[in-house]
Amino acid sequence: MNRHISAGVLGAFFLIAAPSRADARDDSQIWTTAGASVKLDDHWRLSQELTARFSDNRNGLYEIESVTMLGYKFSKIATISGGYVFNPLYSSGDLTGREHRLREQLSFDNFTQIGRGKLSARLRFEQRWRENQDGTAWRMRPYVKYSLPLREGGKTALVLSNETFVNLKNTGFQRTEGIDRMRNLIAINTPLSKTLTLEAGYLNQYGFVRHGDDSVDHVGSISVSLSL
């Protein structure tokens, strides 16, 4: 595939992924993530991830996600995983609630090539509970990522991704039916060592609000991951 076709594919990706921005409420945010994964054997891998999110509109820290996952790689490209998410919520730095989730996902890494880049995908399901609130909320999170090396044979890459949140079963704290939000990321991913990787970029999170103004979060995203 030549460069012109590759550029066209990338342009189409963003045109499809980016929603309309009519009458939206904006917020500036910073998301920081640290993750580590350990290979237990040829098939099993254990991972731990910690994310902290900060917001201008919410006066600082508003969310922490601690994610523990166990994955089984059953082919060269496919992995099935499950785990638990602990999600304390804050306002102006003060704790306001706690959410607990079960998470299941099926991922396909570098399953096809487009130009010099490779495409990955993931389908994630979550069951959510909040303390002192009734009901179990279900949602689905399809995800697609395109990774394009900045030079031939190089390990530093431009990353483009889209993740869409689809609510399947609602409760008092998950009220929107269908598509709830969309995350579009453009970032640079580069190895810092044989086991440590840095990814930094811009993420646009668009929230679809029924009977009100949609929301747009402009996020500076930085993550560090360790793979052993």
C-alpha positions in Angstrom: 0.0 0.0 0.0 1.6 3.4 -1.0 1.9 6.5 1.2 -1.1 8.2 -0.4 -3.4 5.3 0.3 -2.1 5.0 3.9 -2.7 8.7 4.5 -6.2 8.3 3.1 -6.9 5.4 5.5 -5.7 7.5 8.5 -7.8 10.5 7.4 -10.9 8.3 7.0 -10.2 6.8 10.5 -10.4 10.2 12.1 -13.4 11.4 10.1 -15.3 8.3 11.1 -14.2 8.4 14.7 -14.7 12.1 15.4 -18.3 13.1 16.5 -19.9 16.4 15.8 -19.3 19.1 18.5 -22.5 21.1 18.5 -23.2 22.9 21.8 -20.7 20.9 24.0 -19.3 21.7 27.5 -15.5 21.6 27.5 -13.0 20.5 30.2 -9.2 20.3 30.3 -7.8 17.2 32.0 -4.6 15.2 32.7 -4.6 11.4 32.8 -1.6 9.6 34.2 -1.2 5.8 34.0 1.4 3.3 35.3 1.2 -0.3 34.4 3.1 -3.5 34.8 2.6 -7.0 33.4 4.4 -10.3 34.2 4.6 -13.3 31.9 3.7 -16.3 34.1 4.4 -18.9 31.3 3.9 -19.2 27.5 0.2 -18.5 27.8 -0.6 -16.7 31.0 0.1 -13.1 31.9 -0.8 -11.1 35.0 -1.1 -7.3 34.8 -1.7 -4.4 37.2 -2.6 -0.8 36.1 -3.1 2.4 38.1 -4.6 5.5 36.5 -5.2 8.9 38.1 -7.3 11.6 36.4 -7.3 15.3 37.1 -9.8 17.9 35.9 -10.1 21.7 35.8 -13.9 21.6 36.1 -13.7 19.2 39.0 -10.9 21.1 40.8 -8.2 18.5 40.7 -8.2 14.7 41.2 -11.6 13.2 40.4 -11.0 9.5 39.7 -8.5 6.6 40.3 -8.7 3.3 38.6 -6.8 0.3 39.9 -7.1 -2.6 37.4 -5.9 -6.2 38.0 -6.2 -8.6 35.0 -5.2 -12.2 34.2 -4.9 -13.0 30.6 -4.6 -16.2 28.6 -2.9 -16.0 25.1 -4.5 -18.8 23.0 -2.9 -17.8 19.6 -0.2 -15.6 18.3 -2.5 -12.6 18.1 -5.4 -13.3 20.5 -5.8 -13.1 24.2 -8.7 -13.5 26.5 -8.6 -11.8 29.9 -10.7 -11.1 33.0 -10.2 -9.1 36.2 -11.3 -6.6 38.7 -11.4 -2.8 38.7 -11.5 -0.6 41.9 -12.6 2.9 41.1 -12.7 5.5 43.9 -14.4 8.8 42.8 -13.5 12.3 44.1 -14.6 16.0 44.0 -12.1 18.7 44.6 -9.8 15.9 45.9 -12.4 14.6 48.5 -13.7 11.1 48.2 -17.3 11.0 47.1 -17.9 7.3 46.3 -16.5 3.9 45.2 -17.2 1.9 42.2 -16.4 -1.8 41.7 -16.2 -3.6 38.3 -15.7 -7.0 36.8 -14.1 -6.8 33.4 -13.8 -9.4 30.6 -12.1 -8.7 27.3 -10.9 -10.4 24.0 -8.0 -8.7 22.3 -6.3 -9.1 18.9 -2.8 -7.6 18.6 -1.4 -6.6 15.2 -3.9 -8.8 13.4 -3.5 -7.0 10.0 -1.2 -4.5 8.3 -2.2 -1.2 6.6 0.7 0.4 4.9 3.6 0.3 7.3 1.3 0.3 10.3 -0.6 -2.5 12.1 -4.1 -2.7 13.4 -5.2 -4.0 16.8 -8.6 -4.4 18.3 -10.3 -5.3 21.6 -13.8 -6.0 22.8 -14.3 -5.3 26.5 -17.4 -5.9 28.8 -17.9 -4.5 32.2 -20.3 -5.0 35.1 -20.4 -2.1 37.4 -21.5 -1.6 41.0 -21.4 1.6 43.2 -21.5 1.5 46.9 -24.8 2.7 48.5 -26.6 2.5 45.0 -28.7 -0.3 43.8 -28.3 -2.3 40.6 -25.7 -3.7 38.2 -24.8 -1.6 35.2 -23.5 -3.4 32.1 -21.5 -1.8 29.2 -19.5 -2.8 26.2 -16.3 -1.0 25.0 -15.1 -1.8 21.5 -11.6 -0.5 20.8 -9.4 -0.2 17.7 -5.8 1.0 17.4 -3.5 1.8 14.5 0.2 1.9 15.2 2.5 3.4 12.5 6.3 3.3 13.0 7.8 6.8 12.4 10.6 5.2 10.4 11.2 1.9 8.6 12.3 -0.7 11.2 12.0 1.8 14.1 10.2 1.0 17.4 8.9 4.6 18.0 5.4 4.8 16.6 2.5 7.1 16.0 -0.6 5.7 17.7 -4.2 6.4 16.7 -7.1 4.8 18.6 -10.8 5.0 19.1 -12.8 3.5 22.0 -16.6 3.7 22.2 -18.7 3.1 25.4 -22.0 1.4 24.8 -24.4 1.1 27.8 -26.3 -2.2 27.7 -28.1 -2.2 31.0 -28.8 0.9 33.0 -29.1 1.8 36.7 -29.4 5.1 38.7 -25.7 5.9 38.0 -25.6 4.7 34.4 -28.6 6.4 32.8 -27.7 6.8 29.1 -28.9 4.0 26.8 -26.7 3.0 23.9 -23.6 5.1 23.0 -22.5 7.0 26.1 -19.1 8.4 25.1 -16.2 8.1 22.6 -12.5 8.4 23.2 -10.1 9.3 20.3 -6.4 9.3 21.0 -3.3 10.5 19.0 0.0 9.7 20.7 3.6 8.7 20.4 4.7 5.4 21.8 8.4 4.7 22.3 10.5 2.2 24.3 12.6 3.7 27.1 14.4 0.3 27.6 13.9 -3.4 26.8 11.1 -3.6 29.4 9.8 0.0 29.8 7.6 1.9 27.3 6.3 5.5 27.3 3.2 6.7 25.5 2.2 10.4 25.5 -0.4 12.3 23.5 -3.8 14.0 23.3 -7.1 12.3 24.0 -10.5 13.7 23.1 -13.4 12.3 25.1 -16.8 13.2 23.8 -19.8 12.5 26.0 -23.3 12.2 24.5 -25.8 13.8 26.9 -29.5 13.4 26.3 -31.7 16.5 26.9 -28.6 18.6 27.5 -25.3 19.8 26.1 -22.8 17.2 25.2 -19.4 17.2 26.9 -15.9 17.4 25.5 -12.8 16.6 27.6 -9.4 17.7 26.2 -7.0 15.3 27.9 -3.2 15.3 28.1 -2.5 11.6 28.4 0.8 10.0 29.6 1.4 6.4 30.5 4.4 4.2 31.4 4.2 0.5 31.1 6.6 -2.2 32.4 6.6 -5.7 30.7 8.5 -8.5 32.4 
